[in-house]
Amino acid sequence: MIRRLDGTWQIVLADLALILFLVSLSSLASSSDLTSGRKAPTDIEFAPSQALFRPDAGGPDITEWLRGQRPDARATLTIHARYTAARGGDLWAEARALAAQATAANVPVRIVMTAGDTPDLYASLGYDVRPGTIAPGAPD
């Protein structure tokens, strides 16, 4: 009579191989070679927008729009201005005017200007990660 092996040693060996793989992967992830391209932890990260404002002649101004948003000390208003060679100075002036109104409403604000093919101006309200703070929803 031939006794049939149940193969439990193969399962144990596969588990040990998986554990070895995960330990090796975690040590690679913490090496300086892979993390050299990452941003420094003191850099501010852009968070996804919680609310978006675009200036419109028929719509509310940014002060009214901010009053309609839920007040939160962690929120930052980021004004994004994409300029062209023809519309660089006037977009900068419009962005500064929006920033002044937001500052008057006691909302932290920053302006980000980038070059582009078409001019654009909008404001994004989000919970950005600042150095020394904990992001909303992150474990303590």
N, CA, C and O atoms as CSV, one atom per row, in Angstrom:
chain,resi,resn,atom,element,x,y,z
A,1,MET,N,N,0.832,-1.164,0.000
A,1,MET,CA,C,0.000,0.000,0.000
A,1,MET,C,C,0.891,1.247,0.000
A,1,MET,O,O,1.834,1.344,0.785
A,2,ILE,N,N,0.584,2.189,-0.882
A,2,ILE,CA,C,1.363,3.422,-0.996
A,2,ILE,C,C,0.636,4.522,-0.231
A,2,ILE,O,O,-0.551,4.781,-0.430
A,3,ARG,N,N,1.388,5.146,0.635
A,3,ARG,CA,C,0.809,6.224,1.430
A,3,ARG,C,C,0.913,7.536,0.649
A,3,ARG,O,O,1.965,7.847,0.089
A,4,ARG,N,N,-0.158,8.289,0.613
A,4,ARG,CA,C,-0.195,9.550,-0.127
A,4,ARG,C,C,0.192,10.700,0.800
A,4,ARG,O,O,-0.336,10.808,1.906
A,5,LEU,N,N,1.121,11.569,0.351
A,5,LEU,CA,C,1.537,12.727,1.150
A,5,LEU,C,C,0.530,13.856,0.963
A,5,LEU,O,O,0.029,14.071,-0.141
A,6,ASP,N,N,0.241,14.563,2.025
A,6,ASP,CA,C,-0.770,15.616,1.937
A,6,ASP,C,C,-0.209,16.958,1.481
A,6,ASP,O,O,-1.003,17.845,1.169
A,7,GLY,N,N,1.089,17.163,1.423
A,7,GLY,CA,C,1.674,18.388,0.885
A,7,GLY,C,C,1.721,19.563,1.834
A,7,GLY,O,O,1.855,20.699,1.379
A,8,THR,N,N,1.617,19.342,3.131
A,8,THR,CA,C,1.671,20.475,4.065
A,8,THR,C,C,3.045,21.125,4.086
A,8,THR,O,O,3.158,22.321,4.356
A,9,TRP,N,N,4.088,20.358,3.805
A,9,TRP,CA,C,5.424,20.949,3.794
A,9,TRP,C,C,5.547,21.962,2.663
A,9,TRP,O,O,6.315,22.918,2.776
A,10,GLN,N,N,4.799,21.771,1.566
A,10,GLN,CA,C,4.848,22.721,0.457
A,10,GLN,C,C,4.179,24.042,0.834
A,10,GLN,O,O,4.624,25.111,0.416
A,11,ILE,N,N,3.131,23.964,1.610
A,11,ILE,CA,C,2.444,25.178,2.053
A,11,ILE,C,C,3.336,25.960,3.014
A,11,ILE,O,O,3.417,27.186,2.929
A,12,VAL,N,N,3.999,25.260,3.919
A,12,VAL,CA,C,4.908,25.907,4.860
A,12,VAL,C,C,6.061,26.559,4.114
A,12,VAL,O,O,6.452,27.682,4.433
A,13,LEU,N,N,6.606,25.869,3.128
A,13,LEU,CA,C,7.703,26.420,2.346
A,13,LEU,C,C,7.250,27.657,1.559
A,13,LEU,O,O,7.998,28.630,1.466
A,14,ALA,N,N,6.055,27.633,1.001
A,14,ALA,CA,C,5.525,28.793,0.277
A,14,ALA,C,C,5.322,29.971,1.221
A,14,ALA,O,O,5.614,31.106,0.845
A,15,ASP,N,N,4.832,29.736,2.436
A,15,ASP,CA,C,4.672,30.810,3.422
A,15,ASP,C,C,6.011,31.432,3.786
A,15,ASP,O,O,6.131,32.653,3.875
A,16,LEU,N,N,7.015,30.591,3.997
A,16,LEU,CA,C,8.345,31.105,4.335
A,16,LEU,C,C,8.940,31.904,3.179
A,16,LEU,O,O,9.595,32.921,3.407
A,17,ALA,N,N,8.723,31.461,1.949
A,17,ALA,CA,C,9.218,32.204,0.793
A,17,ALA,C,C,8.536,33.559,0.693
A,17,ALA,O,O,9.185,34.555,0.374
A,18,LEU,N,N,7.242,33.610,0.960
A,18,LEU,CA,C,6.509,34.872,0.925
A,18,LEU,C,C,7.002,35.827,2.011
A,18,LEU,O,O,7.159,37.024,1.768
A,19,ILE,N,N,7.241,35.303,3.187
A,19,ILE,CA,C,7.760,36.135,4.278
A,19,ILE,C,C,9.127,36.697,3.913
A,19,ILE,O,O,9.391,37.877,4.140
A,20,LEU,N,N,9.999,35.865,3.350
A,20,LEU,CA,C,11.317,36.321,2.937
A,20,LEU,C,C,11.205,37.402,1.865
A,20,LEU,O,O,11.947,38.384,1.898
A,21,PHE,N,N,10.299,37.234,0.930
A,21,PHE,CA,C,10.086,38.235,-0.123
A,21,PHE,C,C,9.634,39.564,0.477
A,21,PHE,O,O,10.155,40.613,0.099
A,22,LEU,N,N,8.678,39.539,1.402
A,22,LEU,CA,C,8.173,40.780,2.001
A,22,LEU,C,C,9.233,41.488,2.835
A,22,LEU,O,O,9.313,42.717,2.819
A,23,VAL,N,N,10.043,40.731,3.561
A,23,VAL,CA,C,11.118,41.337,4.355
A,23,VAL,C,C,12.143,41.971,3.428
A,23,VAL,O,O,12.617,43.076,3.693
A,24,SER,N,N,12.489,41.286,2.346
A,24,SER,CA,C,13.444,41.845,1.385
A,24,SER,C,C,12.887,43.102,0.731
A,24,SER,O,O,13.616,44.078,0.554
A,25,LEU,N,N,11.628,43.095,0.375
A,25,LEU,CA,C,11.003,44.251,-0.254
A,25,LEU,C,C,10.953,45.448,0.695
A,25,LEU,O,O,11.196,46.580,0.276
A,26,SER,N,N,10.645,45.211,1.947
A,26,SER,CA,C,10.580,46.327,2.904
A,26,SER,C,C,11.962,46.915,3.154
A,26,SER,O,O,12.078,48.121,3.373
A,27,SER,N,N,13.000,46.109,3.129
A,27,SER,CA,C,14.339,46.661,3.320
A,27,SER,C,C,14.782,47.445,2.097
A,27,SER,O,O,15.522,48.419,2.232
A,28,LEU,N,N,14.350,47.047,0.906
A,28,LEU,CA,C,14.672,47.819,-0.301
A,28,LEU,C,C,13.950,49.156,-0.307
A,28,LEU,O,O,14.514,50.167,-0.726
A,29,ALA,N,N,12.725,49.167,0.147
A,29,ALA,CA,C,11.942,50.403,0.141
A,29,ALA,C,C,12.530,51.453,1.068
A,29,ALA,O,O,12.361,52.649,0.831
A,30,SER,N,N,13.214,51.029,2.111
A,30,SER,CA,C,13.780,51.999,3.042
A,30,SER,C,C,15.215,52.371,2.699
A,30,SER,O,O,15.826,53.173,3.405
A,31,SER,N,N,15.766,51.803,1.628
A,31,SER,CA,C,17.141,52.143,1.252
A,31,SER,C,C,17.174,53.527,0.635
A,31,SER,O,O,16.162,54.003,0.121
A,32,SER,N,N,18.320,54.173,0.679
A,32,SER,CA,C,18.438,55.541,0.181
A,32,SER,C,C,18.404,55.606,-1.333
A,32,SER,O,O,18.106,56.669,-1.877
A,33,ASP,N,N,18.692,54.534,-2.037
A,33,ASP,CA,C,18.674,54.558,-3.491
A,33,ASP,C,C,17.271,54.806,-4.028
A,33,ASP,O,O,17.104,55.553,-4.991
A,34,LEU,N,N,16.270,54.194,-3.423
A,34,LEU,CA,C,14.904,54.351,-3.909
A,34,LEU,C,C,14.255,55.637,-3.428
A,34,LEU,O,O,13.379,56.172,-4.107
A,35,THR,N,N,14.659,56.140,-2.286
A,35,THR,CA,C,14.016,57.333,-1.733
A,35,THR,C,C,14.696,58.622,-2.159
A,35,THR,O,O,14.230,59.701,-1.792
A,36,SER,N,N,15.789,58.551,-2.925
A,36,SER,CA,C,16.495,59.773,-3.287
A,36,SER,C,C,15.666,60.667,-4.211
A,36,SER,O,O,15.861,61.883,-4.210
A,37,GLY,N,N,14.755,60.106,-4.990
A,37,GLY,CA,C,13.926,60.898,-5.885
A,37,GLY,C,C,12.700,61.476,-5.230
A,37,GLY,O,O,11.987,62.256,-5.862
A,38,ARG,N,N,12.424,61.131,-4.000
A,38,ARG,CA,C,11.246,61.641,-3.304
A,38,ARG,C,C,11.484,63.047,-2.811
A,38,ARG,O,O,12.621,63.488,-2.644
A,39,LYS,N,N,10.381,63.744,-2.581
A,39,LYS,CA,C,10.470,65.088,-2.028
A,39,LYS,C,C,10.880,65.014,-0.563
A,39,LYS,O,O,10.643,64.018,0.122
A,40,ALA,N,N,11.488,66.072,-0.113
A,40,ALA,CA,C,11.847,66.157,1.298
A,40,ALA,C,C,10.573,66.229,2.125
A,40,ALA,O,O,9.575,66.778,1.659
A,41,PRO,N,N,10.579,65.685,3.351
A,41,PRO,CA,C,9.360,65.704,4.156
A,41,PRO,C,C,8.904,67.101,4.538
A,41,PRO,O,O,7.783,67.261,5.020
A,42,THR,N,N,9.733,68.115,4.341
A,42,THR,CA,C,9.326,69.474,4.678
A,42,THR,C,C,8.590,70.157,3.537
A,42,THR,O,O,8.060,71.251,3.726
A,43,ASP,N,N,8.540,69.536,2.342
A,43,ASP,CA,C,7.818,70.123,1.214
A,43,ASP,C,C,6.315,70.034,1.450
A,43,ASP,O,O,5.828,69.078,2.052
A,44,ILE,N,N,5.588,71.037,0.972
A,44,ILE,CA,C,4.137,71.038,1.081
A,44,ILE,C,C,3.570,70.236,-0.082
A,44,ILE,O,O,3.989,70.411,-1.227
A,45,GLU,N,N,2.638,69.376,0.205
A,45,GLU,CA,C,1.989,68.561,-0.812
A,45,GLU,C,C,0.646,69.192,-1.162
A,45,GLU,O,O,-0.020,69.764,-0.300
A,46,PHE,N,N,0.253,69.087,-2.430
A,46,PHE,CA,C,-1.053,69.566,-2.849
A,46,PHE,C,C,-2.077,68.477,-2.561
A,46,PHE,O,O,-1.909,67.330,-2.974
A,47,ALA,N,N,-3.112,68.835,-1.866
A,47,ALA,CA,C,-4.181,67.884,-1.553
A,47,ALA,C,C,-5.255,67.964,-2.630
A,47,ALA,O,O,-5.341,68.962,-3.346
A,48,PRO,N,N,-6.063,66.936,-2.750
A,48,PRO,CA,C,-7.191,67.026,-3.683
A,48,PRO,C,C,-8.137,68.155,-3.262
A,48,PRO,O,O,-8.279,68.451,-2.075
A,49,SER,N,N,-8.769,68.768,-4.236
A,49,SER,CA,C,-9.671,69.880,-3.952
A,49,SER,C,C,-10.901,69.427,-3.192
A,49,SER,O,O,-11.488,68.388,-3.494
A,50,GLN,N,N,-11.281,70.212,-2.208
A,50,GLN,CA,C,-12.538,70.022,-1.518
A,50,GLN,C,C,-13.606,70.898,-2.160
A,50,GLN,O,O,-14.794,70.575,-2.144
A,51,ALA,N,N,-13.150,72.023,-2.727
A,51,ALA,CA,C,-14.052,72.952,-3.404
A,51,ALA,C,C,-13.242,73.732,-4.430
A,51,ALA,O,O,-12.047,73.962,-4.246
A,52,LEU,N,N,-13.899,74.137,-5.510
A,52,LEU,CA,C,-13.214,74.817,-6.605
A,52,LEU,C,C,-13.957,76.107,-6.946
A,52,LEU,O,O,-15.183,76.123,-7.051
A,53,PHE,N,N,-13.198,77.180,-7.117
A,53,PHE,CA,C,-13.780,78.482,-7.454
A,53,PHE,C,C,-13.186,78.965,-8.767
A,53,PHE,O,O,-11.969,78.949,-8.950
A,54,ARG,N,N,-14.041,79.392,-9.672
A,54,ARG,CA,C,-13.616,80.037,-10.914
A,54,ARG,C,C,-14.297,81.403,-10.978
A,54,ARG,O,O,-15.519,81.492,-10.855
A,55,PRO,N,N,-13.517,82.463,-11.170
A,55,PRO,CA,C,-14.124,83.788,-11.273
A,55,PRO,C,C,-15.072,83.861,-12.471
A,55,PRO,O,O,-14.737,83.433,-13.576
A,56,ASP,N,N,-16.261,84.411,-12.226
A,56,ASP,CA,C,-17.268,84.540,-13.276
A,56,ASP,C,C,-17.983,85.869,-13.055
A,56,ASP,O,O,-18.320,86.228,-11.927
A,57,ALA,N,N,-18.208,86.587,-14.143
A,57,ALA,CA,C,-18.850,87.898,-14.028
A,57,ALA,C,C,-20.241,87.796,-13.420
A,57,ALA,O,O,-20.660,88.700,-12.697
A,58,GLY,N,N,-20.962,86.720,-13.695
A,58,GLY,CA,C,-22.318,86.577,-13.165
A,58,GLY,C,C,-22.384,85.834,-11.847
A,58,GLY,O,O,-23.464,85.707,-11.271
A,59,GLY,N,N,-21.268,85.344,-11.357
A,59,GLY,CA,C,-21.268,84.550,-10.134
A,59,GLY,C,C,-20.802,85.327,-8.920
A,59,GLY,O,O,-20.520,86.522,-9.007
A,60,PRO,N,N,-20.722,84.649,-7.794
A,60,PRO,CA,C,-20.268,85.322,-6.570
A,60,PRO,C,C,-18.766,85.607,-6.632
A,60,PRO,O,O,-18.015,84.946,-7.349
A,61,ASP,N,N,-18.360,86.607,-5.861
A,61,ASP,CA,C,-16.918,86.828,-5.767
A,61,ASP,C,C,-16.336,85.837,-4.758
A,61,ASP,O,O,-17.074,85.079,-4.129
A,62,ILE,N,N,-15.036,85.847,-4.610
A,62,ILE,CA,C,-14.394,84.825,-3.778
A,62,ILE,C,C,-14.738,84.976,-2.303
A,62,ILE,O,O,-14.757,83.986,-1.571
A,63,THR,N,N,-15.007,86.189,-1.858
A,63,THR,CA,C,-15.385,86.395,-0.461
A,63,THR,C,C,-16.729,85.729,-0.164
A,63,THR,O,O,-16.878,85.053,0.854
A,64,GLU,N,N,-17.698,85.920,-1.047
A,64,GLU,CA,C,-18.999,85.269,-0.868
A,64,GLU,C,C,-18.865,83.754,-0.946
A,64,GLU,O,O,-19.479,83.023,-0.170
A,65,TRP,N,N,-18.053,83.294,-1.895
A,65,TRP,CA,C,-17.847,81.855,-2.069
A,65,TRP,C,C,-17.209,81.238,-0.822
A,65,TRP,O,O,-17.607,80.156,-0.391
A,66,LEU,N,N,-16.223,81.924,-0.246
A,66,LEU,CA,C,-15.571,81.413,0.966
A,66,LEU,C,C,-16.537,81.381,2.146
A,66,LEU,O,O,-16.463,80.480,2.982
A,67,ARG,N,N,-17.444,82.359,2.221
A,67,ARG,CA,C,-18.437,82.335,3.298
A,67,ARG,C,C,-19.359,81.127,3.181
A,67,ARG,O,O,-19.866,80.630,4.187
A,68,GLY,N,N,-19.574,80.660,1.966
A,68,GLY,CA,C,-20.427,79.496,1.740
A,68,GLY,C,C,-19.736,78.165,1.999
A,68,GLY,O,O,-20.383,77.118,2.013
A,69,GLN,N,N,-18.426,78.204,2.203
A,69,GLN,CA,C,-17.680,76.971,2.470
A,69,GLN,C,C,-17.648,76.700,3.968
A,69,GLN,O,O,-17.809,77.610,4.781
A,70,ARG,N,N,-17.444,75.473,4.311
A,70,ARG,CA,C,-17.350,75.084,5.716
A,70,ARG,C,C,-16.026,75.597,6.298
A,70,ARG,O,O,-14.964,75.261,5.774
A,71,PRO,N,N,-16.064,76.392,7.354
A,71,PRO,CA,C,-14.821,76.935,7.913
A,71,PRO,C,C,-13.978,75.831,8.574
A,71,PRO,O,O,-14.487,75.023,9.350
A,72,ASP,N,N,-12.698,75.818,8.252
A,72,ASP,CA,C,-11.780,74.842,8.820
A,72,ASP,C,C,-10.386,75.452,8.824
A,72,ASP,O,O,-9.899,75.900,7.786
A,73,ALA,N,N,-9.747,75.472,9.977
A,73,ALA,CA,C,-8.417,76.078,10.102
A,73,ALA,C,C,-7.356,75.312,9.321
A,73,ALA,O,O,-6.301,75.869,9.016
A,74,ARG,N,N,-7.612,74.049,8.991
A,74,ARG,CA,C,-6.629,73.251,8.267
A,74,ARG,C,C,-6.659,73.495,6.768
A,74,ARG,O,O,-5.735,73.088,6.063
A,75,ALA,N,N,-7.697,74.148,6.266
A,75,ALA,CA,C,-7.854,74.344,4.827
A,75,ALA,C,C,-6.970,75.480,4.325
A,75,ALA,O,O,-6.766,76.481,5.011
A,76,THR,N,N,-6.456,75.303,3.121
A,76,THR,CA,C,-5.648,76.310,2.452
A,76,THR,C,C,-6.265,76.590,1.086
A,76,THR,O,O,-6.660,75.668,0.372
A,77,LEU,N,N,-6.344,77.855,0.735
A,77,LEU,CA,C,-6.819,78.233,-0.587
A,77,LEU,C,C,-5.600,78.392,-1.489
A,77,LEU,O,O,-4.727,79.218,-1.225
A,78,THR,N,N,-5.547,77.601,-2.551
A,78,THR,CA,C,-4.456,77.690,-3.519
A,78,THR,C,C,-5.017,78.293,-4.797
A,78,THR,O,O,-5.933,77.744,-5.410
A,79,ILE,N,N,-4.455,79.427,-5.187
A,79,ILE,CA,C,-4.875,80.091,-6.413
A,79,ILE,C,C,-3.922,79.643,-7.516
A,79,ILE,O,O,-2.715,79.880,-7.452
A,80,HIS,N,N,-4.484,78.996,-8.517
A,80,HIS,CA,C,-3.700,78.505,-9.645
A,80,HIS,C,C,-3.887,79.458,-10.821
A,80,HIS,O,O,-5.012,79.702,-11.257
A,81,ALA,N,N,-2.795,79.987,-11.326
A,81,ALA,CA,C,-2.847,80.881,-12.484
A,81,ALA,C,C,-1.940,80.315,-13.571
A,81,ALA,O,O,-0.734,80.164,-13.373
A,82,ARG,N,N,-2.528,80.008,-14.712
A,82,ARG,CA,C,-1.738,79.543,-15.863
A,82,ARG,C,C,-1.684,80.708,-16.833
A,82,ARG,O,O,-2.715,81.177,-17.315
A,83,TYR,N,N,-0.481,81.171,-17.114
A,83,TYR,CA,C,-0.323,82.369,-17.923
A,83,TYR,C,C,0.318,82.036,-19.273
A,83,TYR,O,O,0.958,81.000,-19.450
A,84,THR,N,N,0.121,82.947,-20.203
A,84,THR,CA,C,0.776,82.912,-21.507
A,84,THR,C,C,1.640,84.156,-21.619
A,84,THR,O,O,1.620,85.016,-20.738
A,85,ALA,N,N,2.391,84.248,-22.690
A,85,ALA,CA,C,3.237,85.425,-22.879
A,85,ALA,C,C,2.398,86.697,-22.974
A,85,ALA,O,O,2.812,87.762,-22.516
A,86,ALA,N,N,1.219,86.574,-23.570
A,86,ALA,CA,C,0.352,87.744,-23.737
A,86,ALA,C,C,-0.368,88.130,-22.451
A,86,ALA,O,O,-0.679,89.304,-22.249
A,87,ARG,N,N,-0.640,87.155,-21.572
A,87,ARG,CA,C,-1.427,87.436,-20.369
A,87,ARG,C,C,-0.688,87.043,-19.100
A,87,ARG,O,O,-1.224,86.292,-18.285
A,88,GLY,N,N,0.508,87.524,-18.920
A,88,GLY,CA,C,1.261,87.215,-17.708
A,88,GLY,C,C,0.987,88.196,-16.588
A,88,GLY,O,O,0.661,87.800,-15.468
A,89,GLY,N,N,1.119,89.477,-16.892
A,89,GLY,CA,C,0.978,90.506,-15.866
A,89,GLY,C,C,-0.430,90.654,-15.337
A,89,GLY,O,O,-0.629,90.803,-14.131
A,90,ASP,N,N,-1.415,90.615,-16.227
A,90,ASP,CA,C,-2.785,90.811,-15.753
A,90,ASP,C,C,-3.287,89.600,-14.962
A,90,ASP,O,O,-4.078,89.769,-14.034
A,91,LEU,N,N,-2.852,88.391,-15.305
A,91,LEU,CA,C,-3.230,87.223,-14.490
A,91,LEU,C,C,-2.587,87.284,-13.111
A,91,LEU,O,O,-3.197,86.881,-12.121
A,92,TRP,N,N,-1.356,87.787,-13.044
A,92,TRP,CA,C,-0.692,87.954,-11.754
A,92,TRP,C,C,-1.481,88.945,-10.898
A,92,TRP,O,O,-1.666,88.724,-9.702
A,93,ALA,N,N,-1.943,90.032,-11.506
A,93,ALA,CA,C,-2.725,91.025,-10.768
A,93,ALA,C,C,-4.056,90.442,-10.297
A,93,ALA,O,O,-4.478,90.696,-9.169
A,94,GLU,N,N,-4.721,89.661,-11.158
A,94,GLU,CA,C,-5.983,89.020,-10.764
A,94,GLU,C,C,-5.767,88.013,-9.633
A,94,GLU,O,O,-6.570,87.936,-8.704
A,95,ALA,N,N,-4.690,87.251,-9.713
A,95,ALA,CA,C,-4.390,86.269,-8.665
A,95,ALA,C,C,-4.093,86.971,-7.342
A,95,ALA,O,O,-4.533,86.516,-6.286
A,96,ARG,N,N,-3.356,88.069,-7.392
A,96,ARG,CA,C,-3.063,88.827,-6.165
A,96,ARG,C,C,-4.331,89.432,-5.574
A,96,ARG,O,O,-4.467,89.506,-4.353
A,97,ALA,N,N,-5.260,89.866,-6.426
A,97,ALA,CA,C,-6.525,90.425,-5.930
A,97,ALA,C,C,-7.348,89.338,-5.231
A,97,ALA,O,O,-7.923,89.584,-4.171
A,98,LEU,N,N,-7.406,88.138,-5.818
A,98,LEU,CA,C,-8.104,87.027,-5.164
A,98,LEU,C,C,-7.440,86.684,-3.831
A,98,LEU,O,O,-8.122,86.417,-2.842
A,99,ALA,N,N,-6.106,86.695,-3.813
A,99,ALA,CA,C,-5.376,86.377,-2.583
A,99,ALA,C,C,-5.642,87.418,-1.500
A,99,ALA,O,O,-5.771,87.073,-0.326
A,100,ALA,N,N,-5.722,88.668,-1.882
A,100,ALA,CA,C,-6.005,89.725,-0.901
A,100,ALA,C,C,-7.391,89.548,-0.295
A,100,ALA,O,O,-7.569,89.727,0.910
A,101,GLN,N,N,-8.380,89.194,-1.127
A,101,GLN,CA,C,-9.733,88.977,-0.614
A,101,GLN,C,C,-9.778,87.764,0.321
A,101,GLN,O,O,-10.458,87.796,1.347
A,102,ALA,N,N,-9.061,86.703,-0.029
A,102,ALA,CA,C,-9.040,85.509,0.821
A,102,ALA,C,C,-8.323,85.784,2.130
A,102,ALA,O,O,-8.742,85.304,3.184
A,103,THR,N,N,-7.251,86.548,2.071
A,103,THR,CA,C,-6.523,86.905,3.293
A,103,THR,C,C,-7.398,87.746,4.207
A,103,THR,O,O,-7.364,87.580,5.426
A,104,ALA,N,N,-8.182,88.648,3.627
A,104,ALA,CA,C,-9.100,89.468,4.416
A,104,ALA,C,C,-10.172,88.605,5.085
A,104,ALA,O,O,-10.710,88.978,6.127
A,105,ALA,N,N,-10.479,87.457,4.489
A,105,ALA,CA,C,-11.464,86.530,5.063
A,105,ALA,C,C,-10.809,85.532,6.022
A,105,ALA,O,O,-11.443,84.560,6.433
A,106,ASN,N,N,-9.555,85.765,6.374
A,106,ASN,CA,C,-8.787,84.913,7.311
A,106,ASN,C,C,-8.628,83.472,6.827
A,106,ASN,O,O,-8.722,82.532,7.617
A,107,VAL,N,N,-8.390,83.306,5.539
A,107,VAL,CA,C,-8.142,81.991,4.955
A,107,VAL,C,C,-6.688,81.963,4.499
A,107,VAL,O,O,-6.263,82.863,3.774
A,108,PRO,N,N,-5.908,80.948,4.905
A,108,PRO,CA,C,-4.534,80.853,4.412
A,108,PRO,C,C,-4.551,80.686,2.888
A,108,PRO,O,O,-5.347,79.918,2.346
A,109,VAL,N,N,-3.672,81.407,2.218
A,109,VAL,CA,C,-3.702,81.416,0.756
A,109,VAL,C,C,-2.286,81.349,0.201
A,109,VAL,O,O,-1.332,81.820,0.820
A,110,ARG,N,N,-2.176,80.758,-0.971
A,110,ARG,CA,C,-0.921,80.775,-1.719
A,110,ARG,C,C,-1.268,80.839,-3.197
A,110,ARG,O,O,-2.359,80.451,-3.615
A,111,ILE,N,N,-0.317,81.336,-3.980
A,111,ILE,CA,C,-0.505,81.470,-5.418
A,111,ILE,C,C,0.514,80.577,-6.117
A,111,ILE,O,O,1.699,80.584,-5.783
A,112,VAL,N,N,0.034,79.807,-7.092
A,112,VAL,CA,C,0.906,78.974,-7.911
A,112,VAL,C,C,0.712,79.416,-9.355
A,112,VAL,O,O,-0.390,79.327,-9.896
A,113,MET,N,N,1.790,79.894,-9.978
A,113,MET,CA,C,1.723,80.337,-11.369
A,113,MET,C,C,2.546,79.403,-12.232
A,113,MET,O,O,3.682,79.069,-11.897
A,114,THR,N,N,1.963,78.982,-13.348
A,114,THR,CA,C,2.658,78.126,-14.304
A,114,THR,C,C,2.411,78.649,-15.708
A,114,THR,O,O,1.389,79.281,-15.979
A,115,ALA,N,N,3.351,78.380,-16.590
A,115,ALA,CA,C,3.205,78.758,-17.988
A,115,ALA,C,C,2.353,77.714,-18.692
A,115,ALA,O,O,2.390,76.533,-18.345
A,116,GLY,N,N,1.586,78.155,-19.680
A,116,GLY,CA,C,0.730,77.226,-20.414
A,116,GLY,C,C,0.360,77.780,-21.766
A,116,GLY,O,O,0.747,78.889,-22.135
A,117,ASP,N,N,-0.398,76.985,-22.498
A,117,ASP,CA,C,-0.839,77.398,-23.837
A,117,ASP,C,C,-2.040,78.328,-23.783
A,117,ASP,O,O,-2.184,79.216,-24.623
A,118,THR,N,N,-2.908,78.123,-22.788
A,118,THR,CA,C,-4.092,78.961,-22.636
A,118,THR,C,C,-4.123,79.517,-21.217
A,118,THR,O,O,-3.787,78.807,-20.269
A,119,PRO,N,N,-4.517,80.765,-21.061
A,119,PRO,CA,C,-4.582,81.342,-19.717
A,119,PRO,C,C,-5.760,80.762,-18.929
A,119,PRO,O,O,-6.812,80.455,-19.489
A,120,ASP,N,N,-5.558,80.622,-17.626
A,120,ASP,CA,C,-6.609,80.080,-16.766
A,120,ASP,C,C,-6.372,80.583,-15.347
A,120,ASP,O,O,-5.230,80.791,-14.937
A,121,LEU,N,N,-7.439,80.775,-14.614
A,121,LEU,CA,C,-7.348,81.216,-13.224
A,121,LEU,C,C,-8.456,80.542,-12.431
A,121,LEU,O,O,-9.630,80.633,-12.791
A,122,TYR,N,N,-8.081,79.866,-11.350
A,122,TYR,CA,C,-9.062,79.254,-10.471
A,122,TYR,C,C,-8.454,79.104,-9.086
A,122,TYR,O,O,-7.239,79.198,-8.914
A,123,ALA,N,N,-9.303,78.871,-8.113
A,123,ALA,CA,C,-8.860,78.697,-6.731
A,123,ALA,C,C,-9.369,77.351,-6.229
A,123,ALA,O,O,-10.492,76.942,-6.523
A,124,SER,N,N,-8.521,76.678,-5.470
A,124,SER,CA,C,-8.841,75.351,-4.960
A,124,SER,C,C,-8.704,75.373,-3.435
A,124,SER,O,O,-7.678,75.797,-2.903
A,125,LEU,N,N,-9.732,74.919,-2.751
A,125,LEU,CA,C,-9.711,74.837,-1.296
A,125,LEU,C,C,-9.442,73.385,-0.919
A,125,LEU,O,O,-10.203,72.492,-1.291
A,126,GLY,N,N,-8.363,73.149,-0.181
A,126,GLY,CA,C,-8.005,71.778,0.169
A,126,GLY,C,C,-7.246,71.713,1.470
A,126,GLY,O,O,-6.837,72.736,2.020
A,127,TYR,N,N,-7.062,70.499,1.959
A,127,TYR,CA,C,-6.363,70.257,3.217
A,127,TYR,C,C,-4.955,69.794,2.894
A,127,TYR,O,O,-4.690,68.594,2.824
A,128,ASP,N,N,-4.058,70.738,2.700
A,128,ASP,CA,C,-2.686,70.421,2.347
A,128,ASP,C,C,-1.896,70.002,3.571
A,128,ASP,O,O,-2.168,70.441,4.688
A,129,VAL,N,N,-0.921,69.150,3.343
A,129,VAL,CA,C,-0.061,68.700,4.430
A,129,VAL,C,C,1.049,69.724,4.583
A,129,VAL,O,O,1.825,69.959,3.658
A,130,ARG,N,N,1.114,70.320,5.741
A,130,ARG,CA,C,2.174,71.284,6.036
A,130,ARG,C,C,3.209,70.625,6.929
A,130,ARG,O,O,2.882,69.705,7.679
A,131,PRO,N,N,4.450,71.078,6.862
A,131,PRO,CA,C,5.468,70.498,7.738
A,131,PRO,C,C,5.064,70.597,9.208
A,131,PRO,O,O,4.646,71.656,9.676
A,132,GLY,N,N,5.192,69.496,9.920
A,132,GLY,CA,C,4.896,69.480,11.346
A,132,GLY,C,C,3.438,69.290,11.674
A,132,GLY,O,O,3.058,69.381,12.842
A,133,THR,N,N,2.598,69.026,10.670
A,133,THR,CA,C,1.181,68.805,10.944
A,133,THR,C,C,0.791,67.398,10.515
A,133,THR,O,O,1.526,66.723,9.795
A,134,ILE,N,N,-0.352,66.982,10.962
A,134,ILE,CA,C,-0.876,65.679,10.593
A,134,ILE,C,C,-2.022,65.908,9.618
A,134,ILE,O,O,-2.906,66.729,9.863
A,135,ALA,N,N,-1.996,65.185,8.528
A,135,ALA,CA,C,-3.043,65.334,7.508
A,135,ALA,C,C,-4.373,64.846,8.082
A,135,ALA,O,O,-4.401,63.917,8.889
A,136,PRO,N,N,-5.486,65.482,7.657
A,136,PRO,CA,C,-6.794,65.030,8.127
A,136,PRO,C,C,-7.011,63.572,7.726
A,136,PRO,O,O,-6.733,63.185,6.591
A,137,GLY,N,N,-7.502,62.781,8.651
A,137,GLY,CA,C,-7.757,61.383,8.386
A,137,GLY,C,C,-6.562,60.488,8.593
A,137,GLY,O,O,-6.693,59.265,8.538
A,138,ALA,N,N,-5.385,61.068,8.833
A,138,ALA,CA,C,-4.183,60.251,9.030
A,138,ALA,C,C,-4.153,59.747,10.475
A,138,ALA,O,O,-4.629,60.432,11.381
A,139,PRO,N,N,-3.605,58.572,10.687
A,139,PRO,CA,C,-3.510,58.077,12.057
A,139,PRO,C,C,-2.523,58.921,12.864
A,139,PRO,O,O,-1.529,59.406,12.323
A,140,ASP,N,N,-2.798,59.094,14.146
A,140,ASP,CA,C,-1.925,59.906,15.010
A,140,ASP,C,C,-0.597,59.255,15.252
A,140,ASP,O,O,0.245,59.812,15.957
